[in-house]
Amino acid sequence: MNADRARQLFESGGILLVLDTPKEMEFGIDMYSWQVGANFQGIKMIPPGIHHCYYSERDTLTKELCNRQSFFIELKQPNEMLILMRWSITENLFQRQQLTPDEYETRRNQRYELDRFLGQYPLDTYRQWLALSNHLRYDFIEKLIPINGYICSAEVFDIPTHTKRTEEFSEPKSLSEAESRLPKMTLNAEFAFRFTVIEKKMNLCSGSDLTQSKLDRTNELEKIIFERFDTNIYGILCELQLSFIVFFLGHYYDGLEQWKCLLQLICSCKKAFCRWPMFYVDVLQTMYFQLKEFSNDSLADENLFVDIDQQANAIYKSLENLFANVSAFNDNQQMEGNDSEKLIERCAKMKQFLHETYNWAFDDEPEDEKPVIVELNNE
């Protein structure tokens, strides 16, 4: 990068100030992380838009990294291009500092003095980040992440404070007595994710309705986008990207499970892909980039894709279902128009990628839906 281009990016790019950072912490933004030094005070030259920041303290004794924590930010031109976070010793996390307009201008004008303390945003990975996050919307993100905005890879518990009784200093006489003295820990609701609840068990209904709901979950999808995303079908794609990001970069395991549940729902809607073919084109493009990350990473073990209840590769089964439905509707000439042709073409490309990358092969009809041929003995 030449000096003129660097200067332009410095002037127009966003700044994330992270003050009072603990020593030897790992800090990352989007697709890149660093072990920061004593002089680290943030990141410069950040493109406008939504970004995912994550960090891990280092244990002073073992030198091992602790559980990862993370948060999302949104930089918007022209007057929301600087965000200030400060480390809280009591809470052990970065807390956002709200700035008045005057404080904002003061901090922006100090960027030249702070330049040598700011790391440069990894622009060579920006396209990679956009491929994973291009459907994120901050208003939808705020509905899904914890109320306080902080994402922790481990559960956060509340431990009630109480005055120790005399018997708590004596040796317990039984295991049950010892257990009764343990603090009663409850999950801290402020750190709880608010993912969309995907129903795995259907409500009681008539046989025909139950069969239809199993074969086609379009009504369930429509209900979710109406109740959660203001009837915007792309809200569910935002959650698909979010759940993947908080797992892949934020190390939040429940994100992986939500990602699999969402994909299973999206791929089980027969009427939906006829109604929103371009949405499904974007879903397949998103899945391409997500699965590409798995293939490039040490997490490539396909056991991550297994559904615990069904003991089967949930990603393969979901995509197999989608491909079979699209093929069946196309054979019956129920799909017309340029958008539908784009979906059919995208399915073909996705099949090729999955075969070359994971050695997955897809028939037009899933194995468990083919008719069973029974051979009769002629006597």
Solvent accessible surface area in square Angstrom, and as a share of the most:
residue,aa,sasa,rsa
1,M,134,0.60
2,N,101,0.52
3,A,68,0.52
4,D,103,0.53
5,R,113,0.41
6,A,34,0.26
7,R,139,0.51
8,Q,107,0.47
9,L,29,0.14
10,F,22,0.09
11,E,66,0.30
12,S,52,0.33
13,G,6,0.06
14,G,0,0.00
15,I,1,0.01
16,L,0,0.00
17,L,0,0.00
18,V,0,0.00
19,L,21,0.10
20,D,90,0.47
21,T,27,0.15
22,P,32,0.20
23,K,155,0.66
24,E,69,0.31
25,M,0,0.00
26,E,29,0.13
27,F,0,0.00
28,G,0,0.00
29,I,0,0.00
30,D,0,0.00
31,M,32,0.14
32,Y,103,0.39
33,S,41,0.26
34,W,71,0.25
35,Q,114,0.51
36,V,10,0.06
37,G,49,0.47
38,A,92,0.71
39,N,104,0.53
40,F,29,0.12
41,Q,51,0.23
42,G,0,0.00
43,I,0,0.00
44,K,29,0.12
45,M,9,0.04
46,I,0,0.00
47,P,18,0.11
48,P,58,0.37
49,G,28,0.27
50,I,22,0.11
51,H,1,0.01
52,H,0,0.00
53,C,0,0.00
54,Y,8,0.03
55,Y,3,0.01
56,S,4,0.03
57,E,49,0.22
58,R,58,0.21
59,D,51,0.27
60,T,113,0.66
61,L,164,0.82
62,T,86,0.50
63,K,108,0.46
64,E,119,0.53
65,L,72,0.36
66,C,63,0.38
67,N,95,0.49
68,R,27,0.10
69,Q,31,0.14
70,S,2,0.01
71,F,8,0.03
72,F,10,0.04
73,I,1,0.01
74,E,46,0.20
75,L,2,0.01
76,K,93,0.40
77,Q,108,0.48
78,P,110,0.69
79,N,101,0.52
80,E,90,0.40
81,M,5,0.02
82,L,9,0.04
83,I,4,0.02
84,L,6,0.03
85,M,5,0.02
86,R,81,0.30
87,W,22,0.08
88,S,15,0.10
89,I,148,0.75
90,T,124,0.72
91,E,98,0.44
92,N,75,0.39
93,L,7,0.04
94,F,0,0.00
95,Q,62,0.27
96,R,110,0.40
97,Q,63,0.28
98,Q,149,0.66
99,L,48,0.24
100,T,70,0.41
101,P,109,0.68
102,D,113,0.59
103,E,82,0.37
104,Y,25,0.10
105,E,87,0.39
106,T,71,0.41
107,R,61,0.22
108,R,29,0.11
109,N,96,0.49
110,Q,58,0.26
111,R,28,0.10
112,Y,124,0.47
113,E,125,0.56
114,L,27,0.13
115,D,50,0.26
116,R,194,0.71
117,F,41,0.17
118,L,13,0.06
119,G,24,0.23
120,Q,84,0.37
121,Y,0,0.00
122,P,14,0.09
123,L,47,0.23
124,D,135,0.70
125,T,20,0.12
126,Y,49,0.19
127,R,204,0.74
128,Q,72,0.32
129,W,1,0.00
130,L,74,0.37
131,A,20,0.15
132,L,2,0.01
133,S,10,0.06
134,N,85,0.43
135,H,38,0.17
136,L,15,0.07
137,R,102,0.37
138,Y,49,0.19
139,D,66,0.34
140,F,2,0.01
141,I,0,0.00
142,E,92,0.41
143,K,72,0.31
144,L,0,0.00
145,I,10,0.05
146,P,1,0.01
147,I,120,0.61
148,N,41,0.21
149,G,21,0.20
150,Y,38,0.14
151,I,1,0.01
152,C,19,0.11
153,S,28,0.18
154,A,40,0.31
155,E,102,0.46
156,V,42,0.24
157,F,89,0.37
158,D,64,0.33
159,I,102,0.52
160,P,70,0.44
161,T,138,0.80
162,H,107,0.48
163,T,122,0.71
164,K,126,0.53
165,R,132,0.48
166,T,119,0.69
167,E,81,0.36
168,E,34,0.15
169,F,151,0.63
170,S,58,0.38
171,E,154,0.69
172,P,51,0.32
173,K,190,0.81
174,S,56,0.36
175,L,135,0.67
176,S,77,0.50
177,E,57,0.26
178,A,33,0.26
179,E,94,0.42
180,S,69,0.44
181,R,44,0.16
182,L,111,0.55
183,P,60,0.38
184,K,133,0.56
185,M,102,0.46
186,T,86,0.50
187,L,102,0.51
188,N,30,0.15
189,A,76,0.59
190,E,96,0.43
191,F,43,0.18
192,A,50,0.39
193,F,31,0.13
194,R,90,0.33
195,F,33,0.14
196,T,7,0.04
197,V,125,0.72
198,I,21,0.10
199,E,73,0.33
200,K,117,0.50
201,K,177,0.75
202,M,60,0.27
203,N,112,0.57
204,L,186,0.93
205,C,66,0.40
206,S,61,0.39
207,G,55,0.53
208,S,86,0.55
209,D,81,0.42
210,L,72,0.36
211,T,77,0.45
212,Q,93,0.41
213,S,22,0.14
214,K,118,0.50
215,L,94,0.47
216,D,8,0.04
217,R,34,0.12
218,T,0,0.00
219,N,102,0.52
220,E,28,0.12
221,L,0,0.00
222,E,51,0.23
223,K,115,0.49
224,I,15,0.08
225,I,10,0.05
226,F,140,0.58
227,E,112,0.50
228,R,63,0.23
229,F,0,0.00
230,D,101,0.52
231,T,85,0.50
232,N,47,0.24
233,I,17,0.08
234,Y,65,0.25
235,G,0,0.00
236,I,0,0.00
237,L,0,0.00
238,C,0,0.00
239,E,0,0.00
240,L,0,0.00
241,Q,0,0.00
242,L,0,0.00
243,S,0,0.00
244,F,1,0.00
245,I,1,0.01
246,V,0,0.00
247,F,18,0.08
248,F,22,0.09
249,L,15,0.07
250,G,1,0.01
251,H,97,0.43
252,Y,28,0.11
253,Y,110,0.42
254,D,64,0.33
255,G,0,0.00
256,L,2,0.01
257,E,47,0.21
258,Q,18,0.08
259,W,0,0.00
260,K,13,0.05
261,C,23,0.14
262,L,0,0.00
263,L,0,0.00
264,Q,48,0.21
265,L,0,0.00
266,I,0,0.00
267,C,1,0.00
268,S,12,0.08
269,C,1,0.00
270,K,61,0.26
271,K,91,0.39
272,A,0,0.00
273,F,0,0.00
274,C,48,0.28
275,R,117,0.43
276,W,60,0.21
277,P,18,0.11
278,M,67,0.30
279,F,4,0.01
280,Y,0,0.00
281,V,11,0.07
282,D,26,0.14
283,V,0,0.00
284,L,0,0.00
285,Q,64,0.28
286,T,4,0.02
287,M,0,0.00
288,Y,64,0.24
289,F,59,0.25
290,Q,1,0.00
291,L,0,0.00
292,K,80,0.34
293,E,18,0.08
294,F,0,0.00
295,S,41,0.26
296,N,112,0.58
297,D,54,0.28
298,S,112,0.72
299,L,65,0.32
300,A,40,0.31
301,D,82,0.43
302,E,63,0.28
303,N,109,0.56
304,L,40,0.20
305,F,1,0.00
306,V,42,0.24
307,D,18,0.10
308,I,118,0.60
309,D,109,0.56
310,Q,113,0.50
311,Q,133,0.59
312,A,32,0.25
313,N,33,0.17
314,A,7,0.05
315,I,1,0.00
316,Y,48,0.18
317,K,68,0.29
318,S,6,0.04
319,L,0,0.00
320,E,9,0.04
321,N,40,0.21
322,L,0,0.00
323,F,3,0.01
324,A,10,0.08
325,N,13,0.07
326,V,4,0.03
327,S,22,0.14
328,A,47,0.37
329,F,36,0.15
330,N,58,0.30
331,D,105,0.54
332,N,98,0.50
333,Q,152,0.68
334,Q,105,0.47
335,M,18,0.08
336,E,145,0.65
337,G,44,0.42
338,N,112,0.58
339,D,60,0.31
340,S,7,0.05
341,E,109,0.49
342,K,102,0.43
343,L,0,0.00
344,I,54,0.27
345,E,95,0.42
346,R,67,0.24
347,C,8,0.05
348,A,60,0.46
349,K,110,0.47
350,M,4,0.02
351,K,53,0.23
352,Q,109,0.48
353,F,29,0.12
354,L,0,0.00
355,H,99,0.44
356,E,125,0.56
357,T,52,0.30
358,Y,23,0.09
359,N,120,0.62
360,W,20,0.07
361,A,67,0.52
362,F,29,0.12
363,D,74,0.39
364,D,96,0.50
365,E,73,0.33
366,P,6,0.04
367,E,124,0.56
368,D,106,0.55
369,E,100,0.45
370,K,72,0.30
371,P,109,0.69
372,V,131,0.75
373,I,154,0.78
374,V,111,0.64
375,E,158,0.71
376,L,149,0.74
377,N,135,0.69
378,N,152,0.78
379,E,207,0.93
